[in-house]
Amino acid sequence: MRIISGKYKGKQLNELKFDHVRPTADKVKQALFTKFQFDIPESRVLDLFCGTGALGIEALSRGAKEVVFVDKSPKSVNLTKKNLKMIGEEAKVYCVSFDIALQRVEGKFDFIFIDPPYKSGLYEKALSLIADRKLLNEKGVIICEHLKIDKFDYSPFEVVDEKTYGTVMLTFLSYNWCCTVFNFFNYNVRMKI
């Protein structure tokens, strides 16, 4: 598992084989961050269920101004801290359950990654808490990684895009569908897709 791009490009992250950790595949991570390459710099990111910290660390490598990491597993938190130390970055890393973290974090985020264990039933609860606390910026995006066969109630957020990679799907959510679609359109024009 490596950092795909940015100032730490090519660095290998530590990934111990824990039963509860399922790192995002490099090809999925690359597609995700390519989609938002112009929006990540100077953004504020929340990495829920961070596991190894790979998604948040990729955001830091690409210029995010702050990433907050959350995982209830002490093993995952220690691994995330080890990976942060390896690249010389400091960040807030909380060893608490996602619901406690979502009650405690302050401010709004531009990107929120939600990647709990598959079939955990935690997606809707996390989305509800994010909405209740208004933790997502008006033009922010929530990225849920899940099995493509899984269906969820995403309200009050709207699905603005979905991408499938084998059995895995990334679902992109936002409050403001029109603004987000406009941003995706501008991105595609810039990339000449």
trRosetta pair geometry for C-beta under 8 A, 3 or more apart (Angstrom, degrees):
i j d omega theta_ij theta_ji phi_ij phi_ji
1 12 7.0 102 75 -160 53 68
1 13 4.9 -53 104 57 102 103
1 15 4.8 84 19 -33 132 142
1 23 5.5 -42 -102 144 147 163
1 26 6.8 -171 -131 -65 60 97
1 52 6.8 51 107 109 161 165
1 54 6.0 -75 169 -104 130 137
2 10 6.1 -24 -178 -153 127 26
2 11 6.6 154 -156 80 79 36
2 12 5.3 -47 -98 -98 82 54
2 13 6.7 173 -107 3 25 82
2 26 6.6 27 45 -110 81 128
3 6 6.8 -80 161 55 116 101
3 8 4.6 3 99 108 168 98
3 9 5.9 -128 108 -111 98 26
3 10 6.6 -30 67 30 86 24
3 11 4.8 21 19 52 119 86
3 13 6.7 107 -44 -41 79 102
3 57 6.5 -96 -98 127 109 105
3 58 6.0 176 -140 -99 77 69
3 61 5.0 144 -172 -68 130 166
3 87 7.6 82 -46 -91 153 139
4 9 6.9 -39 117 -128 28 79
4 26 6.5 147 -80 -161 106 88
4 29 6.0 179 -29 114 135 108
4 30 4.9 177 -139 -92 154 84
4 33 6.4 154 67 54 138 143
4 58 6.1 27 24 -133 97 117
4 61 7.9 144 52 90 62 146
5 9 5.1 3 -136 -98 28 109
5 30 7.8 100 -15 -126 108 81
5 33 6.8 -177 40 118 116 136
5 37 7.9 -18 93 -120 152 111
5 58 7.7 55 46 -160 71 90
5 61 6.7 142 92 122 48 119
5 62 6.2 47 95 -86 94 100
6 9 5.7 156 55 -51 46 85
6 58 7.3 141 14 -168 137 54
6 60 7.8 139 135 102 157 47
6 61 3.3 129 84 141 137 83
6 62 4.0 -110 -77 -73 132 51
6 63 6.6 -150 -134 -22 117 73
7 61 5.6 -153 47 -158 69 65
7 63 7.8 108 -11 -62 108 69
8 11 4.7 -49 171 13 93 131
8 57 7.4 -65 73 164 152 96
8 60 7.6 26 8 100 132 93
8 61 4.2 -97 37 -114 99 112
8 87 4.8 -11 -114 -136 147 126
9 61 6.8 134 -54 175 56 131
11 86 7.1 155 170 131 129 111
11 87 6.1 126 106 -91 167 100
13 52 5.9 99 142 154 130 126
13 53 7.5 -157 -158 74 137 89
13 54 5.7 180 64 -98 171 89
13 57 6.7 130 -98 79 133 158
13 83 4.9 19 -149 -129 97 124
13 86 7.5 154 -123 69 56 147
14 52 7.1 -168 87 -152 64 109
14 79 6.0 -141 100 -157 110 88
14 82 5.5 -31 41 111 148 123
14 83 5.6 -140 33 -74 91 87
14 86 7.0 155 -15 -31 104 153
15 21 7.4 -168 -162 129 85 137
15 23 5.8 -45 -131 -35 134 148
15 52 5.2 -25 -105 -104 82 149
15 54 7.9 13 -85 -59 112 123
15 79 7.5 73 -113 -173 36 134
16 21 7.5 82 78 43 71 152
16 75 7.3 -102 76 174 136 111
16 79 6.0 -126 18 -100 107 132
17 21 7.8 -157 -154 63 26 111
18 21 4.2 71 63 8 104 108
18 73 7.5 119 158 163 159 155
18 75 5.6 139 -95 120 148 142
18 76 7.2 -113 52 -67 162 81
20 73 5.9 164 93 -76 145 154
20 75 7.9 118 53 66 118 125
20 76 7.3 -85 98 -49 113 120
20 117 6.5 -70 -157 -76 75 124
21 51 4.5 123 -139 -151 93 103
21 52 6.3 89 -167 -41 133 86
21 73 7.9 -126 -61 72 94 161
21 75 7.9 -112 -38 110 124 112
21 76 6.2 162 -85 -96 113 102
21 79 7.8 -4 -97 55 158 163
22 51 7.1 -102 48 -112 43 151
22 117 7.1 108 11 -118 121 64
22 118 7.4 -23 48 -10 163 99
23 51 6.0 -177 -87 129 64 144
23 52 5.3 -4 -94 13 112 131
23 54 5.5 68 -150 1 107 150
24 28 5.2 -117 178 86 94 119
24 29 4.9 116 115 -63 116 95
24 32 7.7 -23 167 4 147 146
24 54 6.1 -157 41 91 95 129
24 55 6.0 66 15 -64 142 102
24 115 6.6 -69 -61 -136 107 160
24 145 6.2 -111 -102 -108 108 168
25 28 4.6 86 63 9 87 105
25 29 6.8 -157 92 -7 42 88
25 165 7.0 -154 59 132 131 141
25 168 7.3 168 12 29 118 158
26 29 5.5 -56 -143 39 32 113
26 30 6.1 34 158 -22 67 106
27 30 5.7 -49 -144 34 30 113
27 31 6.5 31 156 -17 62 105
27 165 6.4 165 105 -154 107 137
28 31 5.9 -55 -150 37 31 109
28 32 6.3 33 152 -21 64 108
28 145 7.3 79 158 -125 142 125
28 165 4.9 -151 -89 45 96 167
28 168 6.2 -35 -94 102 147 141
28 170 6.8 154 -167 -45 103 119
29 32 5.7 -56 -149 36 29 114
29 33 6.3 12 162 -6 66 110
29 54 6.7 -73 -104 141 147 115
29 55 6.8 -143 -123 -98 103 72
29 58 6.0 -170 -178 -67 117 167
30 33 6.3 -65 -143 44 26 98
30 34 6.0 30 158 -24 65 110
31 34 5.8 -54 -142 34 27 113
31 35 6.6 35 156 -26 61 103
31 163 6.4 -156 141 138 136 156
31 165 7.1 179 28 -71 152 131
31 170 7.6 -175 100 11 114 149
32 35 6.0 -58 -163 26 27 113
32 36 7.2 -16 157 15 62 106
32 55 7.8 -33 101 -132 152 103
32 143 6.5 76 -148 -159 122 156
32 170 6.1 -168 -90 -122 103 163
33 36 6.2 -72 -145 55 38 88
33 37 6.3 73 152 -77 69 74
33 40 6.7 12 -150 -51 87 151
33 58 5.7 -109 -71 149 148 126
33 59 7.6 -151 -111 -81 113 60
33 62 6.2 -177 -167 -41 124 160
34 37 5.6 -10 -147 -38 34 115
35 187 7.0 51 -172 156 58 156
36 39 4.5 -70 -169 53 86 109
36 40 5.4 100 125 -45 100 90
36 111 7.1 85 171 -89 167 137
36 141 7.3 -144 -95 51 136 148
36 187 8.0 -53 -97 -115 38 150
37 40 6.4 -40 -139 13 26 113
37 62 6.9 -112 -136 -164 66 135
38 41 7.6 -50 -171 20 32 102
38 187 6.6 -167 30 -112 125 92
38 190 7.1 29 -39 91 153 164
39 43 6.3 53 147 -61 71 136
39 110 7.1 -165 161 160 101 129
39 111 7.8 121 122 -54 112 116
39 183 7.4 46 -74 -178 138 130
40 43 5.3 -90 -156 17 34 129
40 45 7.9 9 -144 -61 82 129
40 59 5.7 -146 -156 -143 116 76
40 62 4.5 18 113 112 145 122
40 63 6.0 110 115 63 90 88
40 64 5.6 -67 177 -64 84 84
40 111 7.4 -10 -109 -15 72 148
41 62 6.7 -106 -64 141 68 76
41 63 3.5 -10 -112 110 77 137
41 64 7.2 -121 -117 -68 23 35
42 63 6.6 -21 -24 144 54 102
42 64 7.4 -86 31 -139 8 33
42 65 5.0 27 -144 -34 43 114
43 59 7.2 -86 75 -170 113 115
43 64 5.0 -53 66 -125 82 83
43 65 6.7 166 56 16 25 84
43 110 3.9 -106 -157 63 102 146
43 111 5.9 46 151 1 140 104
44 64 7.2 126 -97 -173 19 99
44 65 6.4 -39 -74 65 67 95
44 66 4.9 1 -124 63 79 102
44 67 7.9 176 -163 -80 47 39
44 68 8.0 23 177 -6 87 99
44 107 6.9 -73 158 128 162 126
44 108 7.2 106 76 100 137 55
44 109 5.0 -122 109 -127 95 59
44 110 5.3 117 48 3 66 92
44 111 7.8 174 88 31 44 70
44 137 7.9 116 54 -34 107 123
45 56 6.0 166 114 -126 126 79
45 59 4.6 16 -15 147 171 165
45 64 5.0 -26 -5 -155 122 151
45 66 7.0 -179 30 96 68 56
45 67 4.4 -15 72 -111 107 79
45 68 7.2 -175 95 25 56 65
45 109 6.3 86 -125 -162 17 110
45 110 6.8 -46 -72 60 60 86
45 111 4.7 -12 -115 69 85 101
45 112 7.5 170 -161 -84 56 36
45 113 7.2 26 -178 -8 101 100
46 67 7.7 169 -84 -159 22 59
46 68 5.1 -15 -114 63 69 103
46 70 7.2 8 -176 0 88 116
46 105 6.8 66 -114 175 128 171
46 109 4.5 -61 -11 -103 106 165
46 111 7.3 -170 31 98 64 57
46 112 4.5 -4 62 -117 107 79
46 113 7.0 -163 96 28 58 68
46 135 7.1 4 -14 155 160 126
47 50 4.4 68 126 -100 109 100
47 53 6.9 88 116 -137 155 56
47 55 5.3 162 -127 82 118 104
47 56 3.5 -84 -29 -55 152 114
47 59 7.6 -162 -60 16 116 135
47 67 6.0 24 -10 -178 113 106
47 68 7.0 -179 26 86 72 49
47 69 4.9 -16 68 -110 112 64
47 70 6.8 171 89 24 59 71
47 113 4.9 5 -122 51 61 121
48 70 5.1 -17 -119 65 55 117
48 98 5.1 56 -160 -126 115 118
48 101 7.2 168 -115 85 90 142
48 102 7.8 10 -101 -62 129 102
48 112 6.8 27 -6 -179 109 90
48 113 6.3 -168 33 88 71 65
48 114 5.2 3 63 -107 125 60
48 115 7.2 152 85 29 75 62
48 116 7.4 -33 128 -58 103 83
48 126 6.3 126 145 -147 167 139
49 70 7.1 -6 -28 94 32 85
49 71 6.0 81 -141 -105 29 81
49 98 6.4 -23 -47 -69 81 127
49 113 8.0 -119 56 118 83 89
49 114 6.9 65 23 -160 117 47
49 115 5.1 -149 88 76 118 62
49 116 4.5 -154 -79 -88 160 55
49 117 7.6 -145 -155 -20 137 57
49 122 7.8 121 -60 99 136 147
50 53 5.0 26 161 -88 117 55
50 55 7.2 -133 -139 45 72 97
50 56 5.9 -22 -133 -2 117 127
50 69 4.3 15 -61 -160 167 94
50 70 6.1 132 -18 55 105 41
50 71 4.8 -102 41 -42 84 110
50 76 6.5 143 79 157 79 117
50 77 7.9 81 65 -92 118 56
50 80 5.4 39 119 -91 130 144
50 93 7.7 -99 53 -137 160 90
50 113 7.9 86 -99 85 67 123
51 54 7.0 -26 86 12 108 95
51 71 6.5 159 -44 -99 28 144
51 76 5.3 -88 -136 -141 26 121
51 79 7.7 -43 153 85 50 132
51 80 7.6 121 93 -65 34 104
51 115 7.3 -58 -10 101 121 118
52 76 7.1 -92 -61 -148 34 80
52 79 5.4 -69 -125 131 60 124
52 80 6.4 147 167 -79 26 69
52 83 6.3 82 167 -34 80 153
53 56 5.3 -66 -166 54 71 108
53 57 5.0 72 135 -29 93 110
53 69 5.6 -17 -114 -122 96 145
53 79 7.0 -171 1 112 104 80
53 80 3.3 124 -49 -130 124 88
53 83 5.0 -180 66 65 129 136
53 84 6.5 -82 159 -45 163 90
53 93 7.7 -36 -95 -113 126 120
54 57 5.8 -60 -138 40 24 109
54 58 6.3 30 159 -23 63 104
54 83 7.6 -79 -73 178 56 167
55 58 5.8 -52 -152 31 30 112
55 59 6.7 30 150 -18 62 103
55 113 4.9 122 127 -125 152 173
55 115 7.1 140 -17 3 150 145
56 59 5.5 -51 -153 34 37 114
56 60 6.6 38 149 -19 67 101
56 64 7.9 -96 -164 62 63 157
56 67 4.1 135 -168 173 103 139
56 68 7.8 -124 -130 63 140 26
56 69 5.3 -129 29 -83 170 95
56 80 7.7 32 56 -151 129 118
56 91 7.1 143 150 159 129 168
56 113 7.2 -132 -59 27 77 139
57 60 5.4 -46 -148 34 38 113
57 61 6.4 43 150 -22 65 102
57 67 7.6 -155 -65 82 34 166
57 80 8.0 -162 -44 -150 112 78
57 83 5.8 -72 -73 136 155 122
57 84 6.8 -140 -98 -84 107 67
57 87 6.7 134 -158 12 113 152
57 89 7.4 161 -129 49 82 147
58 61 5.6 -52 -149 34 32 115
58 62 6.4 18 155 -8 64 110
59 62 5.9 -67 -148 46 30 102
59 64 4.0 23 151 -18 95 143
59 67 5.4 131 83 -84 123 129
59 111 7.0 -162 -115 72 142 142
60 63 7.9 135 -175 3 27 10
60 64 5.4 -69 -83 52 41 102
60 67 5.4 -86 -57 -1 97 134
60 87 7.5 125 104 107 130 146
60 89 5.4 49 167 -140 153 165
60 91 7.1 -97 -78 -63 140 134
61 87 7.4 -82 -80 -161 94 154
64 67 5.5 68 109 -53 140 96
64 111 7.9 -86 -112 38 129 124
66 91 7.3 140 -162 -131 62 90
66 92 7.9 24 -175 13 102 104
67 91 5.2 -22 75 -140 84 142
68 91 7.0 -167 -97 172 32 101
68 92 4.8 -14 -123 75 80 112
68 94 7.2 15 177 -3 94 109
68 105 6.1 110 141 -125 165 130
68 109 7.7 -101 30 -94 114 126
69 77 7.6 144 121 -124 116 71
69 80 5.2 170 161 171 158 152
69 91 6.1 78 -4 118 105 126
69 92 6.9 177 30 97 70 58
69 93 4.4 -8 69 -115 114 75
69 94 6.9 175 92 23 59 66
70 93 7.9 -176 -74 -158 33 48
70 94 4.9 -9 -110 64 74 104
70 96 6.8 -51 -152 61 96 78
70 98 5.9 104 131 -107 132 66
70 101 4.2 47 -130 -133 140 173
71 76 4.0 -85 132 102 155 132
71 77 5.4 -163 67 -60 104 77
71 80 6.9 152 14 -17 131 140
71 94 7.8 148 29 85 46 63
71 95 6.8 -21 80 -117 68 57
72 95 6.8 87 -144 -177 29 58
72 96 6.2 -31 -103 142 74 19
72 97 4.4 22 -84 -85 130 57
72 98 7.2 -78 -37 -24 104 64
73 76 3.9 76 78 8 110 107
73 77 6.6 -180 91 -9 58 83
73 95 7.6 -98 78 -144 25 90
74 77 5.6 -55 -143 40 34 112
74 78 6.1 35 158 -19 67 106
74 95 5.7 42 -96 -151 62 139
75 78 5.9 -55 -148 37 28 109
75 79 6.3 27 154 -18 63 108
76 79 5.6 -57 -147 38 31 111
76 80 6.2 34 154 -20 66 104
77 80 5.7 -52 -147 36 31 112
77 81 6.4 31 154 -17 64 106
77 93 5.6 135 -155 153 88 113
77 94 7.6 -102 -116 99 124 23
77 95 4.2 -40 -54 -85 166 100
78 81 5.7 -54 -147 38 31 111
78 82 6.3 36 152 -23 65 105
79 82 5.5 -51 -147 34 32 115
79 83 6.4 31 154 -17 64 104
80 83 5.8 -56 -149 38 31 109
80 84 6.3 32 152 -19 65 106
80 93 5.4 167 104 -134 125 135
81 84 5.6 -52 -146 37 32 113
81 85 6.3 34 154 -20 65 106
81 93 5.6 -147 -71 56 88 167
82 85 5.8 -54 -148 36 29 112
82 86 6.4 37 151 -27 62 105
83 86 5.5 -48 -148 28 33 118
83 87 7.0 13 159 -2 63 103
84 87 6.4 -70 -155 45 31 94
84 89 4.9 -96 -162 76 82 88
84 90 6.8 93 160 -104 125 25
84 91 5.7 -126 -128 23 145 104
84 93 7.2 -137 -8 -48 152 134
85 88 7.3 36 -172 -77 34 31
94 101 5.2 140 96 -108 147 111
94 104 7.6 157 -132 78 158 134
96 100 4.3 -97 159 85 124 126
96 101 5.1 153 82 -55 110 85
96 104 7.6 46 73 20 160 142
97 100 5.0 89 60 10 80 102
97 101 7.0 -148 95 -6 39 91
98 101 5.5 -58 -147 39 34 114
98 102 6.1 31 157 -20 69 107
98 116 7.3 -74 -24 -82 152 116
98 122 6.8 92 46 178 145 130
98 126 5.6 -31 141 -101 139 106
98 129 7.9 150 134 56 90 151
99 102 5.8 -51 -142 36 30 109
99 103 6.7 31 154 -18 60 104
99 125 6.6 -42 -84 148 112 118
99 126 7.7 -115 -77 -92 69 62
99 129 6.1 -169 -130 -70 70 160
100 103 5.8 -59 -155 35 33 110
100 104 6.4 16 154 -11 67 116
101 104 5.9 -73 -147 43 30 103
101 105 5.9 29 165 -29 73 105
102 105 6.5 -35 -123 23 30 107
102 126 6.9 174 -55 -144 152 66
102 129 4.1 72 125 135 148 132
102 130 6.4 -85 -146 -68 128 60
102 133 6.2 -176 166 10 86 149
102 135 6.8 -96 -151 -32 86 157
103 129 7.2 -73 -57 -162 69 123
103 133 7.3 -161 -109 -76 38 139
105 133 8.0 93 68 142 85 153
105 135 6.7 57 90 -129 116 128
107 135 7.9 61 98 -143 44 71
108 134 7.0 -47 -96 136 103 78
108 135 6.0 164 -124 -173 55 36
108 136 6.5 26 -161 138 93 8
108 137 4.6 111 145 -70 125 70
108 140 7.0 -151 164 -35 102 146
109 112 5.2 96 98 -63 139 89
109 135 5.8 14 13 155 101 87
109 136 6.1 -45 64 -108 82 49
109 137 6.5 -128 84 -14 30 89
109 140 6.0 98 101 -145 62 152
110 137 5.3 -4 -94 18 54 137
110 139 7.8 -7 -139 89 81 77
110 140 4.8 -155 -150 -114 33 95
110 141 7.4 11 156 26 62 74
111 140 6.5 -154 -64 -163 33 93
111 141 5.7 -7 -112 67 72 84
111 142 7.7 146 -162 -96 49 31
111 143 6.8 3 -167 -2 96 108
112 130 6.4 125 140 -126 175 144
112 135 7.0 78 -76 115 143 112
112 136 6.1 -83 -7 -92 129 98
112 140 7.1 57 -7 154 92 125
112 141 7.7 -163 30 101 69 45
112 142 4.6 -21 67 -113 102 78
112 143 7.3 176 85 24 50 66
113 143 5.3 -19 -111 67 64 101
113 145 7.6 9 -169 -7 89 105
114 123 6.3 105 142 -125 135 75
114 126 5.3 148 -130 112 130 151
114 127 7.4 -29 -69 -60 170 80
114 142 6.3 16 -4 -179 115 102
114 143 7.0 175 27 86 71 49
114 144 4.7 -21 72 -105 108 73
114 145 7.4 -176 89 22 57 67
115 144 7.5 162 -75 -157 56 44
115 145 4.3 15 -109 45 97 115
116 120 4.5 -94 130 48 122 152
116 122 4.3 29 22 62 175 132
116 123 6.9 -142 29 -60 120 66
116 126 7.4 -177 -30 -29 126 143
117 120 4.4 108 72 -59 84 121
117 122 7.8 79 47 13 72 127
118 146 6.4 128 -118 -149 84 64
118 147 5.2 73 -148 -28 129 106
118 150 7.3 -152 -158 -40 90 145
119 147 7.5 18 -45 6 80 133
119 150 7.5 -145 -77 -91 59 128
120 123 7.8 120 71 -23 93 74
121 124 7.5 -39 -180 29 62 100
121 125 7.6 54 136 -6 72 113
122 125 5.5 -66 -156 46 52 111
122 126 5.7 52 151 -25 83 108
123 126 6.0 -63 -152 37 26 108
123 127 6.3 20 157 -15 65 110
123 144 5.9 54 -137 -142 119 135
123 146 6.7 -9 -73 -75 144 139
123 152 4.9 -60 102 -124 140 152
124 127 5.7 -56 -145 39 32 110
124 128 6.2 35 156 -23 66 106
124 152 5.8 -165 -61 -166 89 104
124 153 5.5 41 -112 61 121 89
125 128 5.7 -53 -147 34 30 113
125 129 6.5 27 156 -15 63 106
126 129 6.0 -59 -150 38 30 108
126 130 6.3 32 153 -20 66 107
127 130 5.6 -53 -146 36 32 113
127 131 6.3 31 156 -17 65 106
127 142 7.1 104 -111 155 91 168
127 152 7.9 124 -2 151 147 131
127 154 6.2 -127 -153 -151 166 53
127 155 7.9 111 132 74 131 33
127 157 6.2 -105 -160 11 119 123
127 173 7.5 -26 -124 110 122 170
128 131 5.8 -58 -150 38 29 109
128 132 6.2 30 154 -21 66 108
129 132 5.6 -51 -140 36 32 113
129 133 6.2 13 165 -2 66 111
129 135 8.0 16 126 1 74 132
130 133 6.5 -69 -145 49 23 96
130 135 4.8 -91 -150 47 71 114
130 136 5.8 48 166 -27 112 103
130 142 6.9 96 130 -92 167 139
131 134 7.2 20 -175 -75 33 46
131 136 7.8 -18 -86 18 51 113
131 156 5.2 119 -136 31 146 105
131 157 7.1 -134 -76 -37 114 89
136 140 4.2 -151 -176 77 84 133
136 141 7.9 166 -158 12 120 9
136 142 6.2 -61 -100 -50 141 99
136 157 7.9 43 42 -94 165 120
136 174 7.8 -167 154 -139 140 53
136 175 6.4 162 100 -29 122 109
137 140 3.7 115 51 -38 81 110
138 175 6.2 -84 -151 63 48 135
138 176 6.0 31 169 -13 78 133
138 179 7.5 31 138 56 90 166
139 174 7.3 -5 -160 -155 38 125
139 176 6.3 -48 -96 51 57 127
139 179 5.2 -99 -113 135 95 137
139 180 6.9 166 -157 -74 70 72
139 183 7.0 120 -175 -45 113 144
140 174 6.9 171 87 -127 47 84
140 175 7.6 51 53 5 79 101
141 160 7.5 -90 -124 47 102 135
141 172 5.6 -20 -167 -165 115 96
141 173 6.9 136 -163 68 61 47
141 174 5.5 -38 -103 -78 64 96
141 180 6.7 120 -88 -128 98 123
142 157 6.2 -38 32 -141 132 166
142 172 7.4 147 76 -159 52 44
142 173 4.2 -20 61 63 103 105
142 174 7.3 179 17 -72 78 43
143 170 5.9 -17 -167 -166 98 103
143 171 7.4 150 -156 75 47 46
143 172 5.8 -14 -102 -102 71 68
143 173 7.8 -168 -73 21 27 78
144 152 7.4 -85 149 35 166 154
144 154 7.9 -131 -4 -110 149 109
144 170 7.2 149 76 -157 49 49
144 171 4.6 -14 59 58 102 98
144 173 6.8 43 -9 -9 106 116
145 168 6.4 -5 -170 -173 92 111
145 169 7.5 164 -150 84 48 45
145 170 5.7 -22 -97 -99 69 71
146 150 4.8 -89 154 61 123 136
146 152 7.4 131 0 -24 176 126
146 168 7.4 153 85 -153 24 67
146 169 5.9 -25 71 63 72 90
146 171 6.9 -11 28 4 110 112
147 150 4.7 97 67 -12 87 105
147 167 5.9 -26 -142 155 82 91
147 168 6.7 -65 -107 -106 40 48
147 169 7.0 35 139 16 18 94
148 164 5.2 41 -100 -125 138 110
148 167 6.0 -140 15 -174 101 41
148 168 6.6 91 -35 135 89 5
148 169 4.0 113 -93 -37 74 115
149 167 7.7 -26 -9 -163 97 85
150 169 7.8 -154 48 41 88 121
152 171 7.9 -175 41 57 119 166
154 157 4.9 -80 155 74 96 93
154 158 7.1 121 109 -108 124 14
154 159 6.0 111 45 -52 165 85
154 171 7.3 -127 -89 142 140 137
154 173 5.5 -154 -173 -110 129 133
156 175 7.2 22 116 -122 98 78
157 173 3.9 47 147 174 136 119
157 174 6.3 138 -159 61 97 14
157 175 6.3 -69 -114 -77 71 47
158 173 6.6 149 70 -151 33 72
158 174 6.2 -34 59 66 84 67
158 175 7.5 78 14 -160 91 13
158 177 4.4 -39 88 -71 150 110
159 162 6.4 -2 -176 -46 121 102
159 171 5.9 -58 -127 -169 103 103
159 172 7.1 96 -159 71 60 56
159 173 6.1 -44 -95 -96 46 73
160 172 5.1 -68 65 105 90 101
160 173 6.7 141 7 -121 90 20
160 174 5.1 19 -23 15 137 111
160 177 5.8 -179 -91 -134 97 71
160 180 4.4 -55 -126 115 163 135
160 181 6.1 -144 -153 -64 106 72
160 184 6.9 177 153 -28 113 139
161 171 7.8 168 90 -155 52 43
161 172 4.3 12 56 42 89 126
161 184 6.4 150 -53 -105 135 153
162 169 5.9 -4 -172 -175 101 113
162 170 6.9 167 -153 86 51 55
162 171 5.1 -9 -106 -107 90 69
162 172 7.0 -151 -71 17 43 78
163 169 6.9 159 82 -155 43 64
163 170 4.9 0 55 53 93 102
164 168 7.3 151 -157 86 56 47
164 169 5.0 -27 -101 -100 70 83
165 168 4.9 -20 69 70 90 97
165 169 7.4 166 23 -88 68 33
165 170 7.4 40 0 -10 108 96
172 180 7.7 176 138 174 113 137
174 177 6.3 149 79 -83 106 43
174 179 7.3 -135 151 73 144 93
174 180 4.0 157 27 -52 167 149
176 179 4.2 24 118 25 121 115
176 180 6.1 144 89 -18 70 90
177 180 5.9 -66 -148 40 28 108
177 181 6.1 27 159 -19 68 107
178 181 6.0 -56 -147 36 28 108
178 182 6.4 30 154 -20 63 107
179 182 5.6 -56 -153 36 31 114
179 183 6.5 32 150 -20 65 104
180 183 5.5 -50 -150 35 35 113
180 184 6.5 36 151 -18 66 102
181 184 5.6 -52 -148 36 35 111
181 185 6.3 38 151 -22 66 104
182 185 5.6 -52 -148 34 32 113
182 186 6.4 32 153 -17 65 104
183 186 5.8 -52 -147 37 32 111
183 187 6.4 36 152 -22 64 104
184 187 5.5 -53 -150 34 33 115
184 188 6.4 31 154 -18 66 105
185 188 5.8 -57 -150 37 31 109
185 189 6.4 31 153 -18 65 105
186 189 5.7 -54 -148 36 32 111
186 190 6.3 32 154 -19 65 105
187 190 5.8 -58 -151 36 30 110
187 191 6.2 14 156 -6 66 112
188 191 5.8 -62 -140 48 30 103
188 193 4.5 -82 -156 51 84 111
189 192 7.2 26 -177 -76 33 42
